[in-house]
Amino acid sequence: MANVLGGVVFTGYHVLIKFFKNANRENDWDREQYAWHEKNSIEGDLQGVIEELPYIASLGVDLLYLAPIFESQTTHGYDTVNYFKIAAHIAYESEPESKALLRELIEEAHRLGIKVILDLVLNHASKRFDFKTIEKRWKPQTEPPQTYQERQWQRTFCFWKESDPHTVEFLIYVGKYWLTEFQVDGFRLDHAHGLSKEFWLKFIQEMRGVKNSVILLGEIWNDNIPGLGNIDLMHSYVEKGSECFTSLFHYEFYGALKLFLLEGKLSEEEFYEKAIAYPNTCVSENFQWTYFLENHDIPRFIDLCEGDISKLLQATALLLAQSGNMLFEYGQESSLMGEKGSRNFYESGRVEMKFPMHWSVQEQEFNRYFMHLIHLREEYQALKIGENRCIYAKNGVLHFQKRYQEKKVDVVLVQKGVYILKGYDLLTKTHVCELKEGIYYIVEEKE
């Protein structure tokens, strides 16, 4: 991991456990045992993740983000029944064996130089939550849904009452428990907008008291806000000097990229200002954005491109030219396709992982491009942690420059016409002058 402004930049990989690899058939549940079973689940488990850690490491990632591991009755795992027990359907019925398995995963990941963060849901829990699992010193309370989003979920979830001090202390204890007992490196915090800034300020302070380097990756995204309207909401949680998280998912970049690259609804200048310039005014020594093209709640990007691999290549190159954290969804490294006929759009990307021995020719070719980008990002620190400067953004051309110390890389996307810029293109490994339709990483000379 590279140090930047006193913080840490990571390249992460998200594993949706039930869809990744089934290495232990003995912990498989029948469909009828789940309160909610997604049809593409292959009964993946923690043992499958352990077996594929060398593969994950080979992708050049240094952080693994695991989907919820706590006892639940769904394949997605966001319906926590017990915060202190690992789900039997991804480990073992025996709690000691399950905890030993998780420790093995974390220790092996750390040996490979990979940090591990857990998906932690503190806004809500399952309506079947087992209150008997809570020690008597805690008396957390729930409350009716308070927001539009919570009202949508009320059939499945109960919601913690943040105004109750016992509840706040209990939720903070949950975080401390996993940091202390299992040496995890942090959390991805689900639906963080469902709890207040005051709660998260206290949470980050308490977590740093346990592990100063803790990673707290928040999901601040209100899907009831139309268009590109979430950036001010996200900024409110990471004001300089009072940051609630070490990182937030950069939903504004993702949304703007779709509007710009796939739908033609943003100009080059608008995309640069809305997705790069203004959001980065909140970057500090304590906070970096986490960029993504895919996650478990949205369609696969290749499907949004309607199979146009050139658009996917351009989107991926634009993504990897951003300064900050990167997070890839499992299978993104090979342009894994989703299921077009899924019952819910947010489930369309939840499909079975494909490993290299099963890749098509196109998937192999995309993976070579993907890995080339990863290596360039590590070799040229300007891409990873450099400052941005807009050079030209109109008439079908987006040209911005990344600079770190004395090194610079010019990132150029040409959507129409010809753009004149002389240099060496790192993507095609050729000297160029007239840039035609496509994307380029230009340096003055090959180092």
KELOSE-154207 format. One record per residue: residue in one letter; x, y, z of N, C-alpha, C in turn. Coordinates in steps of 0.001 Angstrom, whole numbers, plus 500000, padded with zeros to 6 digits. Example, Ala and Ser with C-alpha at 12.3 -4.5 7.8 and 13.67 -1.06 7.14 Angstrom:
2
A513190494310507800512300495500507800513200496700507800S512850497750507080513670498940507140512900500030507870
***
This chain:
447
M500830498807500000500000500000500000500870501251500000A500423502276499282501209503504499165500729504535500164N501671505173500845501318506258501733501010507501500911V499962508217501288499610509442500591499011510412501593L499600511590501675499098512629502566498871512116503978G499697511184504416499560510648505762498563509513505848G497822509225504759496836508154504768497346506942504016V496438506049503647496812504830502951495882504622501765V496444504284500626495670503962499440495703502457499233F494535501846499037494484500401498825493885500056497468T494200498850497030493558498250495860492831497022496367G491512497070496381490727496048497056489943495144496116Y489454494048496687488710493026495948487567492560496833H486357492647496307485172492259497085484735490849496723V484558490024497744484064488668497546482669488552498152L481697488286497306480355487936497762480378486428497992I480521486048499226480972484703499588480124483591498983K478811483723499023477943482630498567478038482391497063F478670483327496336478737483233494881480160482978494376F481108482819495289482511482796494894483033481374494654K483157480571495702483623479204495531483119478319496666N482554477191496289482064476213497267483141475153497465A483834475242498603484920474301498873484546473283499943N483409473482500593482978472563501650481499472255501462R481200471125500833479812470752500559479033470419501822E479728470128502898479041469716504111478300470860504792N478661472118504493477938473227505121476863473816504221D476579473169503083475549473671502177474166473568502813W473379474597502621471982474562503049471093474261501843D469942473641502095468921473508501077468248474867500897R467706475111499727467054476396499452466003476730500502E465286475693500956464181475907501889464648476382503267Q465933476222503565466442476651504869466665478156504947Y466712478799503796466941480241503763465616481004503813A465639482137504489464499483049504421464467483736503056W465647483926502452465759484490501100466951483861500416H466691483179499307467741482477498570467822483041497164E468996483531496785469206484034495436469615482870494531K468964482781493398469047481555492600470451481256492068N471302482282491935472642482034491405473666481688492478S473216481620493729474131481232494797474659479823494545I475963479650494756476563478320494597477017477768495948E476460478351497029476798477910498386478298478079498675G478844479200498219480241479494498513480487479639500001D481744479528500405482065479531501834483463480100502080L483798480246503357485099480807503726486252479919503287Q486041478609503290487100477708502830487426477976501358G486398478277500576486627478618499174487448479882499020V487210480861499886488001482093499839489449481802500194I489660480987501230491024480632501636491770479972500482E491106479047499793491767478329498700492145479252497548E491404480345497378491671481249496256492448482494496650L492946482556497878493750483715498273494981483916497386P495704482854496999496832483079496084496391483707494758Y495225483279494248494703483877493017494393485352493236I493726485671494350493380487058494653494647487904494769A495663487368495426496928488091495564497568488332494202S497405487384493286498024487513491957497438488669491154L496267489172491561495636490285490865496255491630491238G497161491611492211497809492839492622497018493623493654V496048492961494298495264493651495316495931493498496677D495669494469497562496236494392498902495173494548499985L493910494418499581492819494440500548491698493530500063L491175492739500984490052491847500702488856492303501528Y487767492568500850486529492983501525485547491825501428L485205491256502590484310490111502648482873490555502864A481949489965502119480523490168502358480188489728503778P479008490104504306478685489780505703478907488308506041I479613488078507142479928486706507559479098486276508757F478300487171509325477613486878510573476382485999510338E475937485334511403474785484442511298473621485163510637S473069484547509612471964485133508864471148484022508231Q470048484406507582469169483421506955468933483748505483T469900484447504895469843484772503473471194484461502842T471204484464501514472475484262500816473279485553500739H472628486714500872473391487970500839473976488318502208G473333487898503298473920488039504624473668489347505336Y472833490225504781472623491525505418471547491491506517D471008490332506766469999490161507823470670489533509055T471440490302509775472203489769510899471272489224511983V471512487977512383470758487337513463471565487356514757N472898487322514610473788487291515771475111487920515344Y475489489028515974476718489736515596477989489005516021F477862488000516860479054487364517425479244485932516952K478441485509515991478530484141515470478680484185513955I479603483379513433479797483268511989478736482337511422A478163482712510288477095481915509692477559480489509413A476761479517509851477122478102509666477200477735508190H476413478404507338476398478030505920477592478577505142I478514479286505811479780479637505157480975479064505930A480689478342507036481788477820507860481385476466508441Y481123476427509754480753475180510427479619475442511413E478933474382511801477943474484512875478627474823514194S479821474288514382480587474529515596481165475945515585E480839476733516600481368478091516678482889478124516785P483506477300517632484973477319517700485635476998516355E485085476032515626485654475685514318485489476839513330S484329477504513367484087478634512466485063479767512740K485267480062514006486170481157514359487618480815514018A487971479544514169489316479117513779489508479261512273L488450478973511512488519479094510054488714480546509645L487986481463510282488158482881509965489561483348510321R490066482903511464491433483292511841492440482771510823E492224481566510325493111481012509300493077481881508050L491879482314507650491748483163506458492503484477506650I492300485114507803492940486409508046494451486272508132E494923485247508818496364485039508942497011484777507589E496357483960506752496926483662505436496886484899504544A495805485671504625495737486909503848496849487865504272H497038488010505561498101488905506053499478488419505593R499667487097505581500952486541505119501215486930503669L500131487039502883500245487397501475500238488914501255G500221489675502345500226491127502226498869491726501937I497806491012502296496441491465502027495731491765503343K495209492987503472494392493319504625492973492792504415V492245492618505514490894492056505446489933492975506181I488852493378505490487794494132506151486481493359506022L485636493499507028484350492812507079483216493782506797D482186493296506140480982494081505914480167494077507208L479993495248507796479320495365509086478065496220508928V476939495654509333475648496325509205475208496788510590L475233498094510838474890498622512156473596499433512153N473059499749511001471782500461510943470612499529511255H470718498286510825469595497369510962470077495946511194A469153495092511563469414493668511759468170492898511315S468269491582511343467133490756510950465967490912511927K464751490815511411463596490796512303463608489546513182R464422488578512789464580487362513594465833487443514467F466310488651514706467522488828515510467390488123516855D468447487432517250468443486658518494468953487539519637F468046488174520359468437489075521444469067488325522610K468884487015522679469501486226523755471011486161523597T471527486518522429472977486472522195473675487692522778I472924488661523251473504489900523774473695489777525285E474882490108525748475159490062527186474220491003527939K473921490663529203472945491422529990473362492869530220R474669493158530121475096494540530343474626495475529240W474242494905528073473736495721526979472228495534526858K471504496600526639470054496527526444469666497374525231P470147496993524059469859497792522872468379497749522513Q467918498829521902466514498945521527466393499155520018T465250498779519501464939499021518091463825500059518002E463601500533516775462559501536516552461931501312515182P460775501911514919460157501799513594461040502454512535P460835502135511267461628502769510201461470504282510216Q462581504981510017462604506437510095462730507115508738T463110506372507714463362506969506404462658506178505310Y462657506771504127462072506094502957462736504742502718Q464052504717502792464755503464502544464417502415503597E464354502811504851464030501863505905462609501333505751R461692502184505326460312501704505112460264500647504020Q461146500757503042461207499738501978461670498389502515W462457498409503578463093497189504093462418496619505340Q461324497220505794460798496886507113460240495466507222R459927494836506122459447493454506208460553492502506644T461775492866506323462916491988506594463714492412507820F463829493711508054464767494216509060464071494934510212C464740494916511357464424495847512444465537496886512474F465286498039513093466220499159513013466630499592514410W467957499724514599468472500078515912468135501533516257K467825501769517518467423503077517997468651503865518440E469126504732517551470367505448517817470256506419518992S469057506909519258468898507865520351469050507213521730D469097505896521765469254505174523024470738504934523296P471287505423524414472725505276524701473180503823524775H472349502912525337472722501502525411472938500916524014T472083501330523091472183500822521718473487501272521064V473816502545521245475059503079520678476263502342521238E476294502146522542477423501472523166477524500024522702F476381499379522520476386497996522034476958497914520620L476513498790519728476995498764518344478487499046518268I478967499943519106480406500222519156481164499006519681Y480589498320520650481227497112521182481365496046520101V480360495931519229480428494954518132481674495201517287G481908496449516909483101496770516121484375496446516859K484441496824518121485641496551518917485912495052519029Y484846494278519162484997492829519326485744492219518141W485338492556516920485946491930515740487349492464515477L487587493728515809488943494257515679489894493587516666T489403493362517876490253492838518941490448491331518836E489354490607518649489399489146518700489955488509517438F489828489162516306490209488514515049491225489298514235Q491656490433514728492678491222514047492279491602512625V490975491818512413490565492343511114491096493765510989D491167494253509771491794495548509514490789496684509392G489515496353509502488507497400509435487190496860508947F486330497792508520484972497431508130484521498221506919R483694497581506120482852498285505168481524498455505898L481034499693505986479896500020506833478659500243505972D477781499254506006476606499221505154475597500299505535H474983500910504530473941501924504714474305502870505855A475494503425505774475986504296506845475142505558506987H474450505934505914473574507100505986472420506875506966G472170505610507315471102505302508265471448505634509696L472677506045509965473102506498511294473705507889511148S473690508645512237474067510049512150475577510259512100K475961511464511707477369511844511721477931511766513134E477125512128514121477569512082515514477913510658515932F477082509695515494477382508297515809478706507891515189W478901508229513915480106507762513226481367508453513742L481245509700514189482401510354514803482832509612516067K481862509174516835482186508410518044482727507039517672F482143506422516665482566505082516242484021505100515772I484373506077514909485742506096514390486742506369515508Q486370507199516454487262507475517582487505506212518403E486439505455518654486555504222519445487333503148518691M487116503026517380487831502017516604489317502354516532R489630503628516387491042504025516354491707503812517705G490909503804518771491465503483520076491931502042520164V491328501182519335491730499775519282492832499577518254K492657500171517059493633500035515965493712501363515234N494809502059515410494935503402514850494840503407513324S495270502313512696495278502227511233493984501642510669V492937501568511468491691500931511045491165501572509762I490618500736508869489982501191507635488473501188507859L487845502332507666486394502447507814485838502988506502L485308502091505691484815502395504353483291502499504411G482769503702504306481342503923504467480576503906503156E479331503444503258478406503508502125477402504628502412I477681505801501873476772506938501992476156507160500620W474932506716500478474268506800499177472771506717499409N472061507755499055470612507780499197470004507601497815D469454506419497544468937506146496199467618506869495932N467119507639496904465931508459496694466292509847496175I467605510139496112468070511414495565468327511220494073P467664511965493206467815511749491761469150512248491225G469598511611490143470786512079489428472026512158490285L472839513187490002474089513382490723473841514287491923G473096513774492896472730514606494019473305514197495345N474132513158495343474630512614496605475943513225497083I476604513990496219477956514427496565477967515342497783D477000516235497897476968517117499061476663516331500328L475805515327500217475522514454501354476799513742501795M477555513207500842478796512509501179479812513471501788H479928514655501223480868515647501755480583515963503216S479299515960503596478942516337504964479499515365505997Y479826514131505569480371513137506489481901513149506542V482517513896505653483987513863505599484571515270505523E483941516211506199484487517566506257485857517521506913K486797518249506358488174518200506842488239518562508326G488892517701509078489008517888510515487958517153511311S486889516707510641485847515941511348485358514781510484E486329514079509874485989512948509009485426511783509829C484285511250509384483664510110510069484200508778509564F484820508778508388485286507550507744486676507793507158T487402506721506939488672506871506238488451506888504729S487276506391504296486953506397502873485447506254502689L484970506720501544483591506502501107483614505996499674F482653505172499323482491504787497926482158506032497110H482832506193495985482658507389495158481500507170494183Y480276507221494703479095507018493867478951508104492814E479443509295493105479322510382492146480157510103490898F481361509547491075482183509199489913481476508124489088Y480966507109489777480277506018489072479075506545488291G478230507353488938477047507869488268477391508789487111A478373509664487316478770510586486252479396509850485078L480166508807485369480809508040484294479759507403483388K478707506853483971477635506275483151476977507339482282L476663508486482888476016509554482132476906510081481011F478187510150481277479140510689480298479504509683479219L479967508518479628480546507562478690479497506711477975L478430506343478682477459505417478105476203506093477574E475815507231478185474542507845477810474701509183477105G475907509745477120476135511017476445475358512185477018K475048512126478322474237513167478964475078514175479738L476387513976479794477297514939480392478378515282479378S478747516540479316479867516930478468481169516538479150E482260516638478415483568516336478990483858517240480184E483570518516480033483832519468481109482970519169482331E481696518863482101480796518538483219481265517293483950F481683516281483201482162515056483836483378515345484699Y484329516096484170485536516384484946485194517149486223E484351518153486111484020518969487280483223518189488315K482225517424487875481327516744488800481930515470489385A482756514781488621483249513470489056484671513501489585I485435514530489223486848514565489614487189515815490411A486924516989489855487392518231490478486698518522491809Y485374518689491787484679519075493016484758518000494099P484520516715493809484616515710494881485969515702495573N487035515963494841488367515868495428488731517049496320T487825517998496463488080519084497406488000518600498852C487452517403499081487358516910500457488448515886500791V489309515552499835490401514623500104491366515258501097S491798514477502088492682515005503124493633513911503595E494467514229504572495385513228505115494626512115505838N493355512340506148492555511335506849491504510674505974F491399511100504704490304510596503873490710510487502415Q490337509352501796490485509142500359489208508500499829W488831508830498594487691508162497950488040506715497608T487016505873497527487154504528496980486347504464495686Y487048504240494577486436504211493247486020502788492877F484953502682492081484456501369491673483676501495490370L483553500388489671482643500266488528481536499276488812E481791498374489745480817497326490055480777497095491558N479591496733492044479465496176493383478276495223493408H477954494692494553476940493646494630475512494161494481D475319495485494411473986496065494320473661496629492948I474571496523491989474360497132490680474730496132489586P474256496367488355474591495453487257476089495462486950R476554494411486323477926494361485833478111495426484753F479280496073484746479476497191483827479471496742482372I479946495545482094479909495036480719478478494947480220D477529494683481130476118494632480744475570496028480496L476013497009481299475609498391481045476146498866479703C477308498343479307477902498674478006477236497919476869E476270497067477202475576496223476225476560495404475396G477586494919476092478558494051475441479644494763474671D479626496104474639480641496871473908481934496872474727I482850495986474375484068495810475164484941497047475110S484890497815474021485709499027473937485281500045474983K483970500152475245483484501058476284483937500584477663L483926499277477876484391498742479158485878499029479351L486667498890478283488094499186478370488316500658478721Q487560501542478090487694502972478360487297503288479803A486184502709480254485718502953481614486740502471482633T487326501300482384488297500737483317489559501580483367A489999502070482200491194502917482169490933504259482854L489748504831482681489410506068483393489369505829484899L488795504705485286488723504349486700490111504295487321L491013503558486678492335503323487244493263504530487124A492780505578486496493557506823486444493154507793487548Q492289507347488470491864508213489569492756508007490787S493029509089491496493869509018492691493018508632493896G493417507562494552492673507088495710492576505578495699N491641505055496468491457503611496578490696503068495382M490985501811495040490240501089494013489600499862494659L488369499571494269487724498357494746487083497643493567F487473496383493373486953495578492272486001494517492808E484943494297492071484021493212492399484593491903491873Y484329490814492578484826489514492120484399489301490666G485319488829489845485024488579488430485203489780487534Q485352490971488096485527492171487280486810492095486473E487784491358486982489072491246486307488986490505484975S487838489872484702487688489144483434486429489571482688S485852490707483038484606491212482437483458490220482610L483351489651483812482276488705484112480925489357483846M480063488661483113478743489185482786477740488809483866G476723489644484016475655489365484963474521488608484301E473403488564485006472225487871484484471196488904484069K470925488989482783470016490014482282468577489785482729G468208488552482951466823488263483301466561488148484783S467433488707485619467245488577487061466006489344487505R465401488900488603464126489486489039464299490910489559N465477491221490091465757492567490593467061493063489980F467076494331489518468275494835488838469493494760489745Y469279494974491063470417495001491980470984493611492231E470283492574491804470797491216491935471437490711490656S471346491496489573471775490990488273473263490671488222G474069491360489047475506491103489053475924489986489980R474990489443490733475302488382491692475236487033490985V476327486712490331476418485489489541477630484679489994E477713483468489533478813482581489919480143483089489385M481148483058490234482500483438489844483025482483488771K483778483036487808484473482224486818485973482398487017F486673481301487181488116481342487370488830481125486025P490134481428485938490842481482484652490676480266483747M490595479075484321490492477896483464489185477843482667H488215478680483025486917478685482340486666479966481543W487670480837481441487461482094480740487379481903479229S486527482725478598486466482760477137487665483539476604V487828483545475288488923484298474670488798485780475014Q487569486325474934487373487744475254487707488022476714E487319487136477611487615487323479027489120487270479292Q489825486401478590491285486341478730491928487636478230E491448488134477099492006489364476539491740490549477461F490527490622478004490237491714478908491110491624480158N491305490425480658492128490259481850493556490745481608R494098490487480433495451490979480128495481492505480163Y494452493135479625494353494594479651494216495087481088F493365494439481847493133494787483249494424494704484049M495158493617483889496399493437484638497454494452484198H497456494796482928498387495820482435498102497150483124L496829497495483255496454498731483937496876498708485404I496676497579486054497069497447487465498566497680487612H499353497067486728500809497208486811501242498653486520L500589499296485543500923500687485238500621501596486426R499519501321487098499131502132488261500158502013489386E500752500836489526501791500657490534503116501273490094E503409501179488800504682501700488296504688503223488246Y503545503809487864503449505259487725502576505796488860Q503247506245489912502527506711491094501645507923490810A501921508642489729501059509766489354499627509294489112L499463508093488562498121507551488329497420507245489643K498169506785490614497594506280491868497356507369492905I498291508303493011498183509314494068498486510722493570G498530510902492244498893512198491698497778513226491755E498163514489491610497198515582491519496630515656490105N495384516133489996494711516240488711494776517667488172R494922517781486870494825519094486214494145518908484873C493062519627484669492344519516483400493085520300482318I493365519651481186494074520290480078493085520718478987Y492159519815478642491203520098477569489985519205477785A488795519804477701487586519015477951486417519561477137K486408519241475845485302519628474970485491518971473604N484463519097472776484530518624471385484919517155471274G484418516325472184484662514884472089485973514431472674V486681515313473400487981514960473981488007515332475461L488461514391476274488741514653477683490224514409477908H490938515443478330492380515340478553492698515948479911F493125515106480841493583515621482123494944515016482447Q495689515735483253497059515324483552497170514914485020K497900513818485255498199513355486601499670513642486878R499930514302488010501305514667488329501624514273489768Y502777513639489946503276513305491280504772513571491302Q505195514503492175506575514963492207506948515464490812E507961514919490196508362515409488870507783514565487738K507020513529488079506491512625487057505063513019486685K504717512819485413503358513123484980502906512124483911V501591511883483907500954511037482896499733511796482386D499620511913481078498454512549480471497432511478480115V496219511624480646495129510686480364494213511346479350V494041510694478205493273511289477116492230510294476617L490971510722476630489887509948476027489393510709474806V489467510065473649488971510661472412487710509910471995Q486581510613471974485330509979471568484952510296470122K485517511368469611485310511672468193486431512589467711G486691512517466410487723513351465825489126512843466102V490105513745465935491516513438466145492097514505467066Y492902514075468039493509514994469000495018514869468892I495688515993468786497137515986468574497859516070469919L498632515047470208499485515026471397500608514031471155K501820514519471215502964513669470932503503513054472213G503812511752472163504386511080473318504343509571473174Y504551508901474294504553507437474303503317506970475057D502509506135474394501284505633475014501569504350475784L501359504407477092501636503250477950500668502102477713L499484502398477197498489501342477009498798500480475792T499165501121474695499473500357473478500966500118473299K501766500756474164503221500631474109503773501087472757T503242502236472302503688502792471022503849504299471150H504686504863470260504804506314470163503624506829469344V503027507918469786501829508430469131501967509931468896C501106510427468001501046511860467712499600512265467470E498928511557466572497522511808466292496676510770467024L495947511220468035495150510306468843493747510188468258K493410508983467839492077508718467303491199508135468406E489999507716468075489037507260469080489635506181469976G489554506410471281490111505469472249490626506200473473I491300505481474334491854506084475542493354505846475595Y494084506801476167495546506777476151496091507225477509Y497218506621477891498047507112478995499356507566478372I499584508864478271500721509385477524501809509904478474V503045509472478216504213510039478902505144510572477824E506064511439478226506975512028477245507905510978476662E508430510128477533509315509051477080509063507820477937K509315506644477375509189505409478140510326505347479139E509954505146480407510986505076481458511730503751481401
***
